[in-house]
Amino acid sequence: MRAVLIKDGKGPIENLYIGETTKPGPRSGEVLVKIKAFGLNRMDISQREGFYPPPAGSSSILGVEFSGEISEVGAGVSEWRVKDEVLGLAGGVSLNRTHGAYAEYIVAPATHILRKPKDLSWVEAAGIPEVFLTAFQALVMYGEVKTQDDVLVHAGASGVGVAAIQLARLYGANAVIATASTQEKTEWLLNIPNGATHTANYKIDDFSTVVKDVTNGKGVDVVIDFVGQSHWKKNIDSMAVDGKMTMLALLSGSEVAEVDLKPILYKRLRIQGSTLRSRSISYQADLIARFNREVLQKITGAEGNGPVRLYIYKVYPWTEIQEAHRTMQSNTNSGKIIVEVV
């Protein structure tokens, strides 16, 4: 089969190319999916550059989310049939293999695929698994968001950020404050249906001041953070008593100087680190099942009327994979970047 490969195993964008590799086959409990489209995520850039290696024993092919059609079913799988239209997440750490989605075919555990809603295109469906499951885990499972909570979402215009904002609104949050790097992004987040109620351009605004103004000094109940070091002190300052923060990445660095622990103690803060790809197959399966029950059928395309919508920034054919990576690396996108296998 063809797949997007990396010359020398890692390196710059120019090292990406489409080449031939071994087509996988499903084992017991797995399905083989012929991929129609796959989503890009920032972890793909880190992996390509050699900073985020895949779990031990897994494929070096990039990509963790996809849409496609089942072409083969392994032994013991009764709930899926050949030709079923699905979207899915590449499997996590287990004795099974993990394959990447930048390819014509992918093997996935039968528990890691979901039936594609009929109203969603292949492109739209490919933008759901990684970003929405990451946001769902961070906000609902760890953040325990509830009605009338106030929520702060960083990297608001990213795929996960847009998903988290809408999920917060879906679960009844009061104020949903999003940060982004440009006025264009903050305005877009305010104008999409069920988008942010308030925004802050973190390059020119003190988002902790915005939070206090919006919440009348109370602070937010849930923080979703990707940034780390540069946002740490303001995040702590932004949090309400009994507030929860889920940390998903450390884009600005991992070391914070002169940390004052008193607010963590006196405000009874809960700070949770989170990764998804390195979690066990069983953990991911439980997460996917709950997401399927609570959220999936509420998602529509950008022009739909659902309470949660999928926003696609740009679609590339996989023959332009280098340009797709350049777009993601430029940090100009608002919404998902999707690649079609052609």
C-alpha positions in Angstrom: 0.0 0.0 0.0 1.0 3.7 -0.3 1.6 5.8 2.8 3.2 9.1 3.7 6.7 8.2 4.9 9.6 10.2 6.4 13.0 10.1 4.7 15.6 9.2 7.4 12.8 8.5 9.9 12.6 12.1 11.0 13.3 15.6 9.8 11.9 18.7 8.2 8.8 19.0 6.1 10.7 18.2 2.9 11.4 14.7 4.2 7.7 13.8 3.8 7.0 11.7 0.7 4.5 9.1 -0.5 6.0 5.7 -0.8 5.3 2.0 -0.6 5.0 0.0 2.6 3.5 -3.2 3.8 -0.2 -3.4 3.9 -1.4 -4.5 7.4 -3.9 -7.2 8.0 -6.4 -7.4 10.9 -5.9 -9.8 13.8 -8.5 -11.0 16.2 -10.6 -8.1 17.5 -9.4 -5.7 14.7 -10.7 -4.3 11.5 -8.9 -3.1 8.4 -10.1 0.3 7.1 -9.5 1.8 3.7 -8.9 5.4 4.5 -10.7 8.2 2.8 -9.3 11.1 4.8 -7.2 11.9 7.8 -6.8 14.8 10.2 -3.6 16.7 11.0 -2.6 17.3 14.6 0.3 19.1 16.2 1.7 15.8 17.5 2.3 14.9 13.9 4.8 17.8 13.6 6.5 16.8 16.8 6.7 13.1 15.7 8.0 14.1 12.3 10.7 16.2 13.9 11.7 13.3 16.3 10.4 14.9 19.5 7.3 12.7 20.0 8.1 9.1 19.2 5.2 6.7 18.7 4.5 4.1 21.5 7.0 1.2 21.5 6.1 -1.5 19.0 3.8 0.8 16.9 4.2 2.0 13.3 6.3 5.0 12.5 3.6 6.2 10.0 2.1 9.5 11.2 -1.5 10.1 12.0 -4.0 9.3 14.7 -7.5 10.0 13.3 -9.2 8.9 10.1 -12.4 8.2 8.2 -13.0 5.4 5.8 -14.7 2.1 4.8 -14.1 -1.2 6.4 -12.4 -3.6 3.9 -11.7 -6.6 6.2 -12.9 -7.8 9.6 -10.7 -9.9 11.9 -11.8 -12.9 13.9 -14.1 -12.3 16.8 -15.5 -9.1 15.4 -19.3 -9.3 15.2 -20.5 -5.7 15.3 -18.8 -4.5 12.1 -19.2 -5.5 8.4 -17.2 -4.9 5.3 -18.3 -1.7 3.6 -19.4 -0.1 6.9 -18.5 3.6 6.9 -16.6 4.6 10.0 -14.4 7.2 11.6 -11.7 6.1 14.1 -8.7 6.6 16.3 -5.4 4.8 15.9 -5.0 2.4 18.8 -3.1 3.0 21.9 -0.5 1.0 23.9 -1.2 -2.7 24.1 0.1 -6.0 22.8 -1.7 -5.1 19.5 0.0 -3.0 16.9 -0.6 0.7 16.4 -0.8 1.9 12.8 -0.7 5.5 11.5 -3.5 7.1 9.5 -1.3 8.8 6.8 -1.9 5.7 4.6 -4.3 3.9 2.3 -5.2 1.4 4.9 -5.1 1.2 8.7 -5.7 -1.6 11.2 -7.7 -0.5 14.3 -9.2 -2.2 17.2 -12.9 -2.8 16.7 -13.5 -0.7 19.8 -11.8 2.3 18.3 -14.1 3.0 15.4 -17.5 4.7 15.3 -20.2 4.6 12.7 -19.9 7.7 10.5 -23.0 9.9 10.8 -24.8 9.9 7.4 -24.9 13.7 7.3 -21.1 14.1 7.6 -18.7 13.9 4.7 -15.6 11.8 4.8 -13.6 15.0 5.3 -15.8 16.2 8.2 -15.8 12.8 9.8 -11.9 12.6 9.7 -11.7 15.7 11.8 -13.6 14.3 14.8 -11.7 11.5 16.6 -8.5 12.9 18.0 -9.6 16.5 18.7 -13.1 15.7 20.1 -11.9 12.8 22.2 -9.0 14.8 23.6 -11.4 17.7 24.4 -14.0 15.4 25.8 -11.4 13.7 28.1 -9.9 17.0 29.3 -13.2 18.9 29.8 -15.8 16.2 30.7 -13.8 13.4 32.3 -11.1 15.3 34.0 -12.6 18.8 34.3 -16.0 17.4 35.3 -17.6 20.4 33.6 -21.2 21.0 34.8 -24.0 23.5 34.3 -23.1 27.1 35.1 -19.4 26.4 35.3 -17.1 29.1 33.9 -14.4 27.7 31.5 -11.1 29.0 30.1 -9.8 27.3 26.9 -6.4 28.2 25.5 -5.4 27.7 21.9 -9.1 28.3 21.2 -8.9 28.3 17.4 -7.1 25.0 17.3 -9.0 21.8 16.5 -9.1 20.7 20.2 -9.8 24.3 21.3 -12.8 24.7 19.1 -14.1 21.3 20.2 -13.6 22.1 23.9 -15.4 25.4 23.5 -18.5 23.8 22.0 -18.5 20.9 24.4 -18.4 23.4 27.3 -21.5 25.1 25.9 -23.1 21.7 25.2 -22.7 20.7 28.9 -24.2 23.9 30.1 -21.2 26.1 30.9 -21.9 29.8 31.7 -18.9 31.8 30.5 -16.6 30.2 28.0 -13.5 32.3 27.6 -11.1 31.4 24.8 -7.6 32.7 24.1 -6.0 33.0 20.7 -3.1 34.8 19.0 -4.8 37.2 16.6 -7.9 39.4 16.5 -9.1 37.5 13.5 -9.1 34.3 15.5 -10.8 35.8 18.5 -13.5 37.4 16.4 -14.1 34.1 14.6 -14.5 32.2 17.9 -17.0 34.8 19.1 -19.1 34.6 15.9 -19.4 30.8 15.4 -22.6 29.3 16.8 -22.1 28.0 20.3 -18.6 29.5 20.2 -16.8 31.4 23.0 -18.8 33.9 25.0 -15.6 36.0 25.6 -12.1 36.0 24.2 -8.6 37.3 24.9 -5.7 37.9 22.6 -2.9 36.5 24.8 -0.3 38.5 22.9 -1.8 41.8 24.0 -4.3 41.0 26.7 -3.8 39.7 30.3 -6.2 36.8 30.1 -6.3 36.5 33.9 -7.7 40.0 34.1 -10.3 39.2 31.4 -11.3 36.1 33.4 -11.7 38.2 36.6 -13.8 40.8 34.8 -16.1 38.2 33.2 -16.6 36.2 36.4 -16.8 39.1 38.8 -13.6 38.1 40.5 -14.6 34.4 41.1 -12.3 32.8 38.5 -13.0 29.9 36.2 -13.9 26.4 37.3 -12.2 24.6 34.5 -9.0 25.4 32.5 -7.9 23.6 29.4 -4.2 24.4 28.7 -1.8 23.5 25.9 0.8 26.2 26.6 2.5 25.4 29.9 5.3 27.7 31.2 4.2 31.1 29.9 0.6 30.7 31.0 1.2 28.9 34.4 1.0 31.9 36.8 -1.9 33.5 35.0 -3.7 30.2 34.9 -3.4 29.7 38.6 -4.5 33.3 39.1 -7.5 32.7 36.8 -8.8 29.6 38.7 -11.7 29.7 41.1 -11.8 27.9 44.5 -11.9 24.1 43.7 -10.9 24.9 40.1 -9.6 22.1 37.8 -7.0 22.5 35.1 -6.2 19.9 32.5 -2.8 20.2 30.8 -2.6 18.8 27.3 0.7 20.1 26.0 3.7 22.3 26.9 4.1 24.5 23.9 6.0 27.3 25.7 8.1 25.0 27.8 7.9 22.8 30.8 9.9 24.6 33.6 8.3 27.4 35.6 10.6 29.5 37.8 9.6 30.6 41.4 6.4 28.7 41.6 4.2 29.8 44.5 2.3 26.8 45.8 0.0 28.6 48.2 -2.8 29.2 45.7 -2.9 25.5 44.9 -3.3 24.7 48.6 -5.7 27.5 49.6 -7.9 27.4 46.5 -7.9 23.5 46.6 -6.9 23.4 43.0 -6.7 20.1 41.0 -4.2 20.0 38.2 -4.3 17.0 35.8 -1.8 16.1 33.1 -3.3 14.2 30.2 -2.2 12.4 27.1 -4.4 10.2 24.8 -2.2 8.3 22.4 -0.2 6.6 25.2 -3.2 5.4 27.1 -4.2 1.7 27.0 -6.5 0.2 24.5 -9.1 -0.5 27.2 -9.0 3.1 28.5 -9.4 4.5 25.0 -12.2 2.1 24.3 -14.2 3.2 27.3 -13.6 6.9 26.4 -14.8 6.3 22.8 -17.9 4.4 24.0 -18.9 7.3 26.3 -18.2 9.9 23.7 -20.4 7.9 21.3 -23.2 7.8 23.8 -23.1 11.5 24.8 -21.8 13.6 21.9 -21.3 12.0 18.4 -24.9 12.3 17.2 -24.9 16.0 18.2 -22.1 16.9 15.8 -22.9 18.3 12.3 -20.9 20.0 9.7 -20.3 23.8 9.8 -23.5 24.5 7.9 -25.6 22.1 10.0 -27.8 23.0 12.9 -26.3 20.8 15.6 -25.2 22.1 18.9 -21.6 21.0 18.0 -20.2 21.6 14.6 -17.1 20.6 12.7 -15.1 23.5 11.3 -12.7 22.6 8.5 -10.0 25.2 7.8 -8.6 23.6 4.6 -8.5 20.3 2.8 -5.5 19.1 0.9 -4.9 16.0 -1.3 -2.3 13.9 0.3 0.0 14.6 -2.7 0.3 18.0 -1.0 1.2 16.7 2.4 4.2 19.0 2.7 2.1 22.1 2.2 -0.5 20.8 4.7 2.3 20.5 7.3 3.5 24.0 6.4 0.0 25.4 7.0 -0.3 23.7 10.4 3.2 24.7 11.4 2.4 28.4 10.5 -0.3 28.4 13.2 -2.7 30.3 10.9 -5.5 27.9 10.9 -8.9 28.3 12.7 -10.4 24.8 12.7 -9.1 21.5 11.3 -6.7 20.8 8.5 -7.8 17.6 6.7 -6.0 15.5 4.0 -7.8 13.3 1.5 -6.2 10.1 0.2 -6.4 10.3 -3.6 
